[in-house]
Amino acid sequence: MVPGLTLTALVLLFGAFALVDGIFSIVAAVRGRVGDRAWWTLLLEGIVSVAAGVVTLLMLGLTALTLVYVIGAWAVVTGVREIAAAVRLRRLITGEWWLTLSGVLSIVFGVLVMLAPGAGALAMVLWIGAYSIVFGALLLALAFRLRRAQAELRPPLARAA
């Protein structure tokens, strides 16, 4: 194992992920500005993600400790945003608990990461991998639930056409 190369790969992957995630969140916020919906929280999450991605990519020489704090802070902000979105979804669908659970998971992950920075970025690779797998599975479950809810809400005439 080459620790320096592994750390560089981790920094690049996290930076790219945060940047792309932030761009998609900003686009979704701008496109979703309708009525009194709280689109600004999605915009805020997007801005934080883009900032985390840019800082990470511009400073490839980040120390392992700094990287741990950047990832932890990003996870906490994302988790709070997801819980807020789940509360709003509660009015529209059942099964929003998937998003709530992913938000709680994000916050717990972020806090744990920031509480144990001495573990080192290389040890964090396993934590980050496990978090990513569970987080992704929860969001996929939510996506399928939202797709089912959309089909149920679609008017009968639209389905017949």
Residue, then its C-alpha position, 0 to 999 in steps of 0.5 A: m500500500v502506498p499511503g501518499l498515493t491513497l491519500t491523494a486519490l481520496v482527496l481527488l475523489f472527495g473533491a470531485f464528488a463534492l463539486v459535482d454534488g454541489i453543482f447538481s444541488i444548485v441547479a435543482a434549487v434554481r429550477g425548483r424556485v416555485g411559490d413558498r418552497a424553501w429552495w434556499t436550503l438546497l442552494l445553501e447545501g449546493i454552495v457548501s458542497v461546491a466550496a468544499g470541493v473547490v477547497t479540496l481540489l485547489m489544496l491537494g496537499l491537504t493534511a489528513l486532519t484537515l481532510v477529515y474536518v472538511i469531510g465531517a463538516w460537509a456530512v453534517v451540513t448535508g444531513v441537516r439539509e436532508i432532515a429538513a427536506a424530509v420534514r417538508l416531504r412528510r406532507l406529500i408522501t409516506g416513506e420520507w423516513w428514508l431521507t430522514l434516516s440518511g440525514v441522521l446517518s450523515i450527521v452521525f458520520g460527520v460528528l464521529v469523523m470530527l471527534a476522531p480526527g487522529a485516526g488518520a485519513l487512511a483509516m477514514v477510507l473504510w469509514i467513508g466507504a461504508y458511509s457511502i454505501v449505506f448513504g447511497a442505498l438509502l437514497l436509492a430507496l427514497a428515489f424508488r419511493l418518490r417514483r412510486a408516489q409520482a406515478e400514484l399522483r399522476p392523473p388517470l388521463a395522463r396515464a391513458a394517453 
